[in-house]
Amino acid sequence: MLRKTAQLFAVLVLLTPVIVYAQHDRKAAPRLTNAQKIALATSAGPSEIAKNATIIDMTDMSKPNQLRAGTNGWVCHAMINQPMCLDKEWQKWAQAWMSKSELKIEGTGIAYMLAGDKGASNTDPYATEPTADNQWVVSPPHIMVIYQDPKMLDAYPTDPKSGGPWVMWKGTPYAHVMVPVSLTKAATMSSK
Ligand SMILES: [Cu+2]
């Protein structure tokens, strides 16, 4: 018994640095040069759009910082694990989402996340990690769509594993259609 306890203790001691490191890794943004941040941001969009887009450093979400002015109306965000390129309507969306404020969509909006993301809750716009019931989903490269009329979202399921487009954050002001542009897990599985 004592021996078992000692073994368990040893395992815990050995694992502690790993656990602490993993948490640190999740919270702290890696230090990137401006060139790396621009590369991160532009990885989200088609090069024809990204090369002329405004680039905003969002690696620290509390301190957005413009790294480059664009000429085509698009904005690419350098965000750790979730870079995105946004059109005019999506820029309003991002502003509202980050400030948790009202959103008035005035036309169809398109956003690119061609680098995919490292995970988000499908139900809670502000979740930062998986819980038992927040439908955590890691998305492959995708396009995101918003509509002026939220009823348009009803055409799609909310299940990320449906094998096609689905609605994320349904019932919130930030609901949008996720459109995978590479094989999803469901599609891969059903083809085998
Ligand atoms: Cu997305």
Boltz pocket constraint, residues with backbone or C-beta under 6 A from the ligand:
constraints:
  - pocket:
      binder: B
      contacts: [[A, 113], [A, 117], [A, 139], [A, 142], [A, 144], [A, 178]]
      max_distance: 6.0
